[in-house]
């Protein structure tokens, strides 16, 4: 056990090691393979993986760096493991959740039954910055609003998974899932085979099918699908290019598209070609300067009118952010009950909505133990982590909350689970989350895998890449005996 | 295909060919100074600056050409848009914007080359010149290998090919021009060993030395010019480049079911080459001929821009 000598779980739930300090039964082959390596060899493998990412140009630009410095998104070669029984529950829970969220969005932009029945406060929904009145009465093809989701899950001290965020707008990170896997397979190939890790490599086939299914017109002709990117300076540009390449469809910028007679057209060497589906990786507010932000240089003037007329599909549909508002998130279990008549399979993290005055009072009194978040910010911005805050910061946040309670929610500080990670001082536990990806096409598909983000800084709870986070491969284990077909597809 | 993508592929390919040619020129010149026993004598470096077409900029910022300053200007000078560093930056920038349109292997080669040049540039000093330039050339060959072996002959491939051929013809023409220009005024050199070494260097600069020997056996300026302008079978001759570019333009027009002024201009240029002889050219002046050739090459380039990239 050389590499794991002295490994401590420190009372946290550990993804690979049990409370007794021994490997969890399903992870034993992996830990055995890691321990068969000398610490030096392990570091060499870590370095080799990083070098590979660098060579492949899987990098993001550092904002504000004039020299155009590029960094790899830090990758830790020790994977996290999700046993198959746990995965079955997560898979069912995520399908349930997406189905309900999609019904909720459709309801909000049509009859608003859920508001009339007072399940969710009307004022809360209609006051959301993510509620787009321009989407009232619209029905996207086949009624699907959220084609692509990356739900953030966390595991608490109790070992249970919770949904932390739904990410229904433009979730990113899937390319890391696929690339991490490609590298990981070479790193611990023995354990990979014995543990029957489920394949993720067919994601792009599913993505293509999902987009094709969403096409507005049914013709014999292949629909023209494009990926719309803000451009090479966007931190997720690599992912946009990767997905377009893997699907074999054009990667376009706003200026590559034009609107003619309410149709979206591609500026090609041939002249104009009609586009059927736009997988847009641009936020709603930048999508169409004629409808949303007038100063947007990234979008396509007039694209909303094409969408409104049913001439083009936008994936995800504009307006889905309404269900992403962190205050509205608090009501997802009620939505599931309301639309599906079921109890939520994966629970929410308990959430205090500051626009409710009683809850607000509680939050302000207990700032020291809570995590406060602005309802519309992500990436770890606009957050207060109570236990790690100074009294000045708490005072400032209390002021902000009082001034605009609608803008804040609070949650108990979670003791996120940890997973063994390579650090300068050997293998140590670091906090992780888990983001599986869900596609809503002909049916709802959950990719058996996902992005495990890891807070590389000791004791840190913030896993975002913009705040010093890295990633790990996530091994979802199959219950079926491994067969040759699976290995090839992995 | 997308006009922007076609444009980027075309320029990616042109800049890579340009970088490759600059590396080749410098490497040959390093050898040449050794062959001629001219180490420390800087006269041999002046023509390189002239060839680059950026003499004015060079003189303004560096003064008299020396081995050190020329190498720096042509290799690592960020302000020189045609230095190897700048070219490779453009190649990568273009490749990055069309990453989904080219095979990953090609992208990875470019990325690797970019990091290599960046690394050396930061050092500001090349310990082993020859190794460095050879490395650049090998990288571009690997890229070309992928380009030839794994990329479908669709529009993108043809745009890259047109870019490469136009750039190559331009470089071969320039090199011929400058060498001819600088060598001719020295009658005492004609047929001397010095003369042979110089013309040998011209051929080596475009990797034509051995292929030329098979045809003409002896070094002679008229035959060298004949070979580099007219030989339809040598892949760096003007004639060959124009034919290959024309074939690709034709393929592009067929695939998009349109005729284009670019193709017409290319056919005109090819006809001009085919309609003349080396004697006519030398009588009228090689320099004048190359001037006209390059002017027409620019006309083709502009027509390509208007026909395909500025569409819609």
Interface residues (C-beta under 8 A of the other chain):
Chain A: X54 X55 X56 X57 X227 X231 X232 X237 X238 X241 X242 X244 X245 X249 X250 X251 X252 X253 X255 X256 X258 X265 X266 X267 X268 X269 X270 X271 X272
Chain B: X1 X2 X3 X4 X5 X6 X93 X96 X97 X98 X99 X100 X101 X104 X107 X108 X111 X112 X115 X155 X252 X256 X257 X258 X308 X309 X311 X312
